[in-house]
Amino acid sequence: MILVSLILILLVGGICSWIVARRHVTSARWIAVASVGANLALTIGIWIVNAGRSQPTTQRWLQECNSAWISQFGIRFHLALDGLSLALLLLT
């Protein structure tokens, strides 16, 4: 669920910033900065937890979210994070 929250934090922050921007531009900027800061803190937390996992392990991904979405058709919701994705996420 941590990977879903990485997406939802930015999505909710962007929508809130867009709504508030009609009245207070400065407040909208602070909401955007707060959501990006929260996303950065969560990403750094993932990085710290997985810092010592540079050796090959039995797991393929550092973080993974895999759940059935529409099970009648075999459709699944799958998000995964590996080491390169984590480095690119920190850069954004």
C-alpha positions as CSV (number, residue, x, y, z in Angstrom):
1,M,0.0,0.0,0.0
2,I,3.0,2.3,0.3
3,L,3.3,2.5,-3.5
4,V,-0.3,3.5,-3.8
5,S,0.2,6.2,-1.2
6,L,3.1,7.6,-3.2
7,I,0.7,8.2,-6.1
8,L,-2.3,9.3,-4.0
9,I,-0.3,11.9,-2.0
10,L,0.7,13.8,-5.2
11,L,-2.8,13.4,-6.7
12,V,-4.6,14.7,-3.7
13,G,-2.1,17.5,-3.2
14,G,-2.4,18.6,-6.8
15,I,-6.2,18.6,-6.7
16,C,-6.3,20.5,-3.4
17,S,-3.7,23.0,-4.7
18,W,-5.8,23.5,-7.9
19,I,-9.0,24.2,-5.8
20,V,-7.2,26.6,-3.4
21,A,-5.4,28.4,-6.2
22,R,-8.7,30.2,-7.2
23,R,-8.6,32.1,-3.9
24,H,-5.0,32.1,-2.6
25,V,-2.1,31.5,-4.9
26,T,0.4,31.4,-2.1
27,S,-1.6,28.8,-0.1
28,A,-1.8,26.6,-3.3
29,R,2.0,26.7,-3.6
30,W,2.4,25.7,0.1
31,I,0.0,22.8,-0.4
32,A,2.0,21.7,-3.4
33,V,5.3,21.9,-1.5
34,A,3.8,20.0,1.5
35,S,2.6,17.2,-0.7
36,V,6.0,16.9,-2.5
37,G,7.8,17.0,0.8
38,A,5.6,14.2,2.2
39,N,6.3,12.2,-0.9
40,L,10.0,12.8,-0.5
41,A,9.9,11.8,3.2
42,L,8.1,8.6,2.3
43,T,10.6,7.8,-0.5
44,I,13.5,8.4,1.8
45,G,11.9,6.1,4.4
46,I,11.6,3.3,1.7
47,W,15.2,3.9,0.8
48,I,16.4,3.6,4.4
49,V,14.5,0.4,5.0
50,N,15.9,-1.2,1.9
51,A,19.5,0.2,2.1
52,G,21.2,-3.0,2.9
53,R,19.5,-5.1,0.2
54,S,22.0,-4.7,-2.5
55,Q,22.8,-8.4,-2.5
56,P,20.5,-10.7,-4.6
57,T,17.6,-12.0,-2.5
58,T,14.8,-14.3,-3.2
59,Q,12.4,-11.4,-3.7
60,R,12.3,-9.7,-7.0
61,W,11.1,-6.3,-5.9
62,L,11.9,-3.9,-3.0
63,Q,8.2,-3.0,-2.6
64,E,5.2,-4.6,-4.3
65,C,1.5,-4.1,-4.3
66,N,-0.4,-6.8,-6.2
67,S,-4.1,-7.2,-5.8
68,A,-7.1,-8.5,-7.8
69,W,-9.1,-5.7,-9.4
70,I,-11.6,-7.4,-11.7
71,S,-11.2,-11.0,-10.8
72,Q,-13.8,-12.3,-13.3
73,F,-11.5,-11.2,-16.2
74,G,-8.3,-11.9,-14.4
75,I,-7.3,-8.2,-14.2
76,R,-5.0,-7.3,-11.4
77,F,-3.6,-4.0,-10.0
78,H,0.2,-4.4,-9.8
79,L,2.7,-1.8,-8.7
80,A,6.4,-2.7,-8.0
81,L,9.5,-0.8,-7.0
82,D,13.1,-2.0,-7.7
83,G,16.4,-0.3,-7.0
84,L,16.6,1.8,-10.2
85,S,13.0,2.9,-9.8
86,L,13.7,4.0,-6.3
87,A,16.7,6.1,-7.4
88,L,14.7,7.7,-10.1
89,L,11.9,8.4,-7.6
90,L,14.3,10.1,-5.3
91,L,15.5,12.3,-8.2
92,T,12.0,13.5,-9.0
